[in-house]
Every structure is written in C-alpha cells, then in structure tokens.
Amino acid sequence: MVTRTVRIGSSHGLHARPAKLFTQAAAAAPGAVTIAKGDGKAVNAASILGVISLGVEYGDYVTLSTEGDGAEATLDELTELLVTDHDEA
C-alpha cells in the first residue's frame, strides 16, 4: 500500500468541478484508490458522491492510498490534480 498526504489547492475545495476531474482520474487508475480527510474514514476516490461527502475545503489535508503496479505514478497524477487551483479565473 502506497499512501500520500496532500494539501488541497483549489480555492473552493473539492466541489463539483475539481471533484469530477479527480474522480475521473481515480477511476482510470490501474488500482483502487481511496481518499480520506484528516483522520476520517476513507472513501472510494472514484466516487464523486463519496469525494464530495468528505467536505474538503481549501487548505485541508487528504490522504490518498493505492497499491499495485504504477501506484506511485497514480498518486503523482492525483496529487497534481489536488494541489492545482481549478477555481482560478
């Protein structure tokens, strides 16, 4: 299992647009990916409802977990999506 803690960069958190981009990338990953906010329960990172239900705001820390071939590359891609501010005009 590979895990990574990431600080959210979107100025409005993981609302619909950034959550959609993130969950689509997680669904395309070769292995199952989970995301958890703080010490909370992990949810399926490919589930838009699960991700939005976490209530992730700007500056919050989330932990991503996955395993298998390409785990590091998967987390690299997902990390880039989470640290980018998708709310910039």
C-alpha positions as CSV (number, residue, x, y, z in Angstrom):
1,M,0.0,0.0,0.0
2,V,1.3,3.4,-1.0
3,T,-0.1,6.5,0.7
4,R,0.4,10.2,0.3
5,T,-0.9,13.2,2.2
6,V,-1.8,16.2,0.0
7,R,-2.9,19.8,0.8
8,I,-5.9,20.9,-1.3
9,G,-5.1,23.8,-3.7
10,S,-8.5,24.7,-5.2
11,S,-9.6,27.9,-3.5
12,H,-13.1,26.5,-3.1
13,G,-12.1,22.9,-2.1
14,L,-13.3,19.8,-3.8
15,H,-16.6,21.0,-5.1
16,A,-18.2,19.6,-8.3
17,R,-15.7,20.6,-11.0
18,P,-12.4,19.7,-9.3
19,A,-14.1,16.6,-7.7
20,K,-15.2,15.5,-11.1
21,L,-11.7,15.8,-12.6
22,F,-10.2,14.0,-9.6
23,T,-12.7,11.1,-9.6
24,Q,-12.4,10.6,-13.3
25,A,-8.6,10.3,-13.0
26,A,-9.0,7.9,-10.0
27,A,-11.5,5.7,-11.9
28,A,-8.9,5.5,-14.8
29,A,-6.2,4.4,-12.4
30,P,-5.0,0.7,-12.6
31,G,-5.8,0.0,-9.0
32,A,-8.4,1.0,-6.5
33,V,-7.7,4.4,-4.9
34,T,-9.1,5.8,-1.6
35,I,-9.1,9.3,-0.2
36,A,-9.6,10.4,3.4
37,K,-9.9,13.8,5.0
38,G,-7.7,14.1,8.1
39,D,-8.2,11.1,10.3
40,G,-11.7,10.4,8.8
41,K,-12.9,7.3,7.1
42,A,-11.5,6.7,3.6
43,V,-13.9,6.6,0.6
44,N,-13.5,5.3,-2.9
45,A,-11.7,8.1,-4.8
46,A,-13.6,7.2,-8.0
47,S,-17.0,8.0,-6.4
48,I,-18.0,11.6,-6.9
49,L,-20.6,11.4,-4.2
50,G,-18.0,9.9,-1.8
51,V,-15.5,12.6,-2.5
52,I,-17.9,15.5,-2.2
53,S,-19.3,14.0,1.0
54,L,-15.9,14.5,2.6
55,G,-16.5,18.3,2.6
56,V,-12.9,19.0,1.6
57,E,-12.1,22.7,1.7
58,Y,-9.1,24.8,0.5
59,G,-6.0,24.0,2.7
60,D,-7.4,20.8,4.1
61,Y,-5.1,17.7,4.0
62,V,-6.3,14.5,2.5
63,T,-4.6,11.1,2.4
64,L,-4.6,9.1,-0.8
65,S,-3.9,5.3,-0.8
66,T,-3.5,2.8,-3.6
67,E,-1.5,-0.3,-4.4
68,G,-0.2,-2.4,-7.2
69,D,1.8,-1.6,-10.4
70,G,2.0,2.1,-11.1
71,A,0.9,3.1,-7.6
72,E,3.5,5.9,-7.3
73,A,2.6,7.2,-10.8
74,T,-1.1,7.1,-10.0
75,L,-0.5,9.1,-6.8
76,D,1.7,11.6,-8.7
77,E,-1.1,12.3,-11.2
78,L,-3.8,12.6,-8.5
79,T,-1.6,14.8,-6.3
80,E,-1.1,17.2,-9.2
81,L,-4.9,17.5,-9.6
82,L,-5.4,18.1,-5.9
83,V,-2.7,20.8,-5.5
84,T,-3.8,22.7,-8.6
85,D,-6.3,25.6,-8.1
86,H,-9.1,24.7,-10.6
87,D,-11.1,27.7,-9.5
88,E,-8.7,30.3,-11.0
89,A,-10.4,32.6,-13.5
